[in-house]
Amino acid sequence: MGTYPKEIQESIERVEATRPARMAMKPPRLTLQEQEALLKGFHPDYRPEGKRKLTVGASWGEPVPHELADLLEAYPLLDPREVDVSQPDHDVDVLVIGGGGAGTVAAIWAHQSGIPAARILIATKLRHGDSNSIMAQGGIQAADKANDSPAIHYLDVLGGGHFTNDPKLVRALVEDAPSVIRWHEDLGVMYDKEPDGTMITIHGGGTSRKRMHSAKDYTGLEIMRVLRDEARSRGIPVLEFSPAVELLTDGQGQVVGAVLWNLETSEYTVVRAKAVVLATGGWGRLHIQGFPTTNHYGATADGLVLAYRAGAKLRDLDAVQYHPTGAAYPEQLVGLLITEKVRGMDALPLNRLGEVFVHPLEPRDVESAAFIRECASPEKGGRGLGVTTPTGMVGVWLDTPMVDMIHGKGTFQRALSSIHRMYVRFDIDPTREPILVYPTLHYQNGGVVIDEHGWTGVPGLFAAGEVEGGVHGKNRLMGNSLLDYNVFGRRAGIAAAGHAKKATPGAPTLAHVGRYVEQLKSAGVPADRKAPLLLPEYRGERALSRMVDLL
Amino acid sequence: MNEVTVFIMGKGYHVPEGLTIMKAMEYAGYRLGRGCGCRGGYCGACATVYRLRGDYRLYADLACQTPVQDGMYIAQIPFTPAERPPYQLADLQPRGETLLSLFPELARCVACNTCTKACPQKLEVMDAVQAALRGDIPQVAELTFDCVSCGLCTMRCPAEISHHHVWQLARRLNGAYLTPRALHVQKRVQEVAAGVFKADLDALLSLGKDALVAAYKAREIES
């Protein structure tokens, strides 16, 4: 052990020197005014050069990151001459696009609502379950303890989102939360519990009660694999390696299916459906502003592109979530998630000198801004107190040895086994040495506008999970994304089933795409820009981790 | 940047030292489809086997978590065929014989320990097979909790066991039937259904932004 380069070792000695004095210390929290000043000064969202206003579509004039605008203002990948949409390969009641958490929950609840399994289809880009849902580590929020209530949870969510959330969606989120946890218990999810069955719950950033439920630091994996197994028990069909490249609409503008692209045979698959649930996840693989990401390989914002062409409105996509603690060293781990649970279990962030510079559990955007300020050079208004790695990455320390020192030897390996395993593979023992972290692109805060039933406002089109917006406003709190996909996956699945039972879909067409193309032409969008992206491009030099140009 | 030579399905490429197998394949020009999922060690999509020059052993690991070594011969496993018998959790009893009755091939285990050696998560896979044979469901659940279903043990097993499906069932039985329920969760679900919190939420939804901010600032934070 002790594989850090010599120049970094010296900083570790400073961390060790300040540790005894920090053990009982609780750094002060920032006031709302201090938070705002920090965000304005250092959060990447506040760099105006990172965004532009949309010049086409239902959310014309809304600012979004350039990386997303380039996909929304882009021509279809699909050539209408190559596919006959009047000849469906599949004809179902409910088509679910996306095989992560939201899609799987939606499919299960569509089935529970009376749609036969054979009349449901999950289409997904990678394998069933390969998603951001499976990568979530820290936990899921639900106000189910005696000192907590849905109303307290509601206030936490709204404050975390800087009061920009859709109140009706937040209400649905917090009111459904306890029943989600109970449903998971019924399905056999192994939550961390006391011997008498009481849930072990801790704080997350921005929570006022300890309501973070977890399954070690594999919470997302444990929930996702149980849901997938349940979908298999129900016999719900899944088409893997088949991302959607376009929605289908009828003469009334109803969504009546989708065109999929078989990544393995390079053929189109036409699916006719009475209702479509969009559960395509987020945008991490767009590497907004050059950031590394925690996200899975397929997180390329396809759902936003498809829904926008069909007339859905988008919201809060000017707000990007950078998770404060992405790995910054070693190179192989750069950008990967270090769960907030590590800070929830009392590990403090420290600068190069071993000094505490921020409360460990501020809301994520504030915490990230504080890390960036600590690392940014004084010429850019920062403090220049980050640790520089041999490859030029910069980070702050997360003092992981504190977890065992405070909670007892063995706690880290038991409660944070995935993080422990990840570092030990590279000869770093996080129970003895601190780890280096820097903000990493983590979550799409906004997305497709929905109502509390997951309806997008476009007839026949529902959305759930990371692709939708409004639940978290401009900043999501830890533990509310797993909750979001369960709450709105369920609601969208039920609503889609209800719609499918009474819908009278017309003949499927790509007419909405034709109309959108006309808008693109009049806006002067360059003809070589195509979307959806489907997969990021990493061949050649692009395989190497990039330096973030913020310092 | 120092370079190493790796052989992807027998074909040699020079790639920078220190890359993971996954990034090395991309650096070499591969556009991954299968064999790539979360890229963070959670989904199990990138099961990979390799040999090193001058070494008889066949190694198994996750491409996204394993650095390349000079002289590595690499092949990815795109898919693991594995048998999952149909079942509904509600129809099953959490009894010792449940696992063996659905997965009778467990009894074919010859205790060779190849599964354990193949596991990229370094789980005690063979101990879990033995626990399943004894019908000790909680022990199986505990030993396999960190399993990412990559299928490498299943591909190497001479007894032809579909390990990850056995583990999945054991964990669900353990979570649903052999662990005490959280009574506070059940109580809260009943309270929500009875409308206990309705007035509080109605009141919050009717507040203007200033009043909401004030209520937010006035929150007590549990220590």
HADDOCK unambig.tbl for C-alpha pairs under 7 A between the chains (distance, minus, plus):
assign (segid A and resid 126 and name CA) (segid B and resid 37 and name CA) 6.77 0.50 0.50
assign (segid A and resid 130 and name CA) (segid B and resid 37 and name CA) 5.47 0.50 0.50
assign (segid A and resid 130 and name CA) (segid B and resid 38 and name CA) 6.10 0.50 0.50
assign (segid A and resid 130 and name CA) (segid B and resid 43 and name CA) 5.74 0.50 0.50
assign (segid A and resid 131 and name CA) (segid B and resid 38 and name CA) 6.32 0.50 0.50
assign (segid A and resid 134 and name CA) (segid B and resid 42 and name CA) 6.62 0.50 0.50
assign (segid A and resid 134 and name CA) (segid B and resid 43 and name CA) 6.56 0.50 0.50
assign (segid A and resid 135 and name CA) (segid B and resid 38 and name CA) 7.00 0.50 0.50
assign (segid A and resid 135 and name CA) (segid B and resid 42 and name CA) 5.77 0.50 0.50
assign (segid A and resid 144 and name CA) (segid B and resid 184 and name CA) 6.25 0.50 0.50
assign (segid A and resid 144 and name CA) (segid B and resid 185 and name CA) 5.31 0.50 0.50
assign (segid A and resid 144 and name CA) (segid B and resid 188 and name CA) 5.53 0.50 0.50
assign (segid A and resid 145 and name CA) (segid B and resid 184 and name CA) 6.16 0.50 0.50
assign (segid A and resid 150 and name CA) (segid B and resid 197 and name CA) 6.98 0.50 0.50
assign (segid A and resid 151 and name CA) (segid B and resid 200 and name CA) 6.21 0.50 0.50
assign (segid A and resid 151 and name CA) (segid B and resid 201 and name CA) 5.54 0.50 0.50
assign (segid A and resid 155 and name CA) (segid B and resid 216 and name CA) 5.96 0.50 0.50
assign (segid A and resid 159 and name CA) (segid B and resid 216 and name CA) 6.37 0.50 0.50
assign (segid A and resid 167 and name CA) (segid B and resid 205 and name CA) 6.57 0.50 0.50
assign (segid A and resid 175 and name CA) (segid B and resid 192 and name CA) 6.78 0.50 0.50
assign (segid A and resid 178 and name CA) (segid B and resid 185 and name CA) 6.07 0.50 0.50
assign (segid A and resid 178 and name CA) (segid B and resid 188 and name CA) 6.50 0.50 0.50
assign (segid A and resid 178 and name CA) (segid B and resid 189 and name CA) 5.61 0.50 0.50
assign (segid A and resid 179 and name CA) (segid B and resid 189 and name CA) 5.60 0.50 0.50
assign (segid A and resid 182 and name CA) (segid B and resid 185 and name CA) 6.49 0.50 0.50
assign (segid A and resid 182 and name CA) (segid B and resid 186 and name CA) 6.83 0.50 0.50
assign (segid A and resid 185 and name CA) (segid B and resid 175 and name CA) 6.58 0.50 0.50
assign (segid A and resid 185 and name CA) (segid B and resid 176 and name CA) 5.76 0.50 0.50
assign (segid A and resid 186 and name CA) (segid B and resid 176 and name CA) 5.43 0.50 0.50
assign (segid A and resid 187 and name CA) (segid B and resid 172 and name CA) 6.69 0.50 0.50
assign (segid A and resid 187 and name CA) (segid B and resid 176 and name CA) 6.11 0.50 0.50
assign (segid A and resid 188 and name CA) (segid B and resid 171 and name CA) 6.96 0.50 0.50
assign (segid A and resid 188 and name CA) (segid B and resid 172 and name CA) 4.06 0.50 0.50
assign (segid A and resid 188 and name CA) (segid B and resid 173 and name CA) 6.20 0.50 0.50
assign (segid A and resid 188 and name CA) (segid B and resid 174 and name CA) 6.81 0.50 0.50
assign (segid A and resid 188 and name CA) (segid B and resid 175 and name CA) 4.08 0.50 0.50
assign (segid A and resid 188 and name CA) (segid B and resid 176 and name CA) 3.93 0.50 0.50
assign (segid A and resid 189 and name CA) (segid B and resid 172 and name CA) 6.27 0.50 0.50
assign (segid A and resid 189 and name CA) (segid B and resid 175 and name CA) 5.32 0.50 0.50
assign (segid A and resid 190 and name CA) (segid B and resid 175 and name CA) 4.63 0.50 0.50
assign (segid A and resid 196 and name CA) (segid B and resid 180 and name CA) 6.07 0.50 0.50
assign (segid A and resid 197 and name CA) (segid B and resid 179 and name CA) 6.82 0.50 0.50
assign (segid A and resid 197 and name CA) (segid B and resid 180 and name CA) 4.51 0.50 0.50
assign (segid A and resid 197 and name CA) (segid B and resid 181 and name CA) 5.06 0.50 0.50
assign (segid A and resid 197 and name CA) (segid B and resid 182 and name CA) 4.61 0.50 0.50
assign (segid A and resid 198 and name CA) (segid B and resid 182 and name CA) 4.86 0.50 0.50
assign (segid A and resid 198 and name CA) (segid B and resid 183 and name CA) 7.00 0.50 0.50
assign (segid A and resid 199 and name CA) (segid B and resid 182 and name CA) 6.24 0.50 0.50
assign (segid A and resid 208 and name CA) (segid B and resid 219 and name CA) 6.99 0.50 0.50
assign (segid A and resid 208 and name CA) (segid B and resid 220 and name CA) 6.62 0.50 0.50
assign (segid A and resid 208 and name CA) (segid B and resid 221 and name CA) 4.39 0.50 0.50
assign (segid A and resid 208 and name CA) (segid B and resid 222 and name CA) 5.87 0.50 0.50
assign (segid A and resid 209 and name CA) (segid B and resid 221 and name CA) 6.33 0.50 0.50
assign (segid A and resid 209 and name CA) (segid B and resid 222 and name CA) 5.27 0.50 0.50
assign (segid A and resid 210 and name CA) (segid B and resid 222 and name CA) 6.97 0.50 0.50
assign (segid A and resid 221 and name CA) (segid B and resid 42 and name CA) 6.88 0.50 0.50
assign (segid A and resid 233 and name CA) (segid B and resid 86 and name CA) 6.23 0.50 0.50
assign (segid A and resid 233 and name CA) (segid B and resid 87 and name CA) 5.86 0.50 0.50
assign (segid A and resid 233 and name CA) (segid B and resid 88 and name CA) 5.73 0.50 0.50
assign (segid A and resid 295 and name CA) (segid B and resid 38 and name CA) 6.83 0.50 0.50
assign (segid A and resid 296 and name CA) (segid B and resid 37 and name CA) 6.05 0.50 0.50
assign (segid A and resid 296 and name CA) (segid B and resid 38 and name CA) 3.88 0.50 0.50
assign (segid A and resid 296 and name CA) (segid B and resid 39 and name CA) 6.03 0.50 0.50
assign (segid A and resid 297 and name CA) (segid B and resid 37 and name CA) 5.55 0.50 0.50
assign (segid A and resid 297 and name CA) (segid B and resid 38 and name CA) 5.70 0.50 0.50
assign (segid A and resid 297 and name CA) (segid B and resid 39 and name CA) 6.60 0.50 0.50
assign (segid A and resid 332 and name CA) (segid B and resid 19 and name CA) 6.31 0.50 0.50
assign (segid A and resid 332 and name CA) (segid B and resid 20 and name CA) 6.35 0.50 0.50
assign (segid A and resid 336 and name CA) (segid B and resid 40 and name CA) 6.45 0.50 0.50
assign (segid A and resid 538 and name CA) (segid B and resid 26 and name CA) 6.02 0.50 0.50
assign (segid A and resid 539 and name CA) (segid B and resid 26 and name CA) 4.72 0.50 0.50
assign (segid A and resid 539 and name CA) (segid B and resid 27 and name CA) 5.30 0.50 0.50
assign (segid A and resid 539 and name CA) (segid B and resid 29 and name CA) 4.92 0.50 0.50
assign (segid A and resid 539 and name CA) (segid B and resid 30 and name CA) 6.35 0.50 0.50
assign (segid A and resid 539 and name CA) (segid B and resid 31 and name CA) 6.45 0.50 0.50
assign (segid A and resid 540 and name CA) (segid B and resid 26 and name CA) 6.22 0.50 0.50
assign (segid A and resid 540 and name CA) (segid B and resid 27 and name CA) 4.05 0.50 0.50
assign (segid A and resid 540 and name CA) (segid B and resid 28 and name CA) 6.14 0.50 0.50
assign (segid A and resid 540 and name CA) (segid B and resid 29 and name CA) 5.65 0.50 0.50
assign (segid A and resid 541 and name CA) (segid B and resid 27 and name CA) 6.13 0.50 0.50
assign (segid A and resid 543 and name CA) (segid B and resid 23 and name CA) 5.47 0.50 0.50
assign (segid A and resid 543 and name CA) (segid B and resid 26 and name CA) 5.93 0.50 0.50
assign (segid A and resid 543 and name CA) (segid B and resid 27 and name CA) 5.41 0.50 0.50
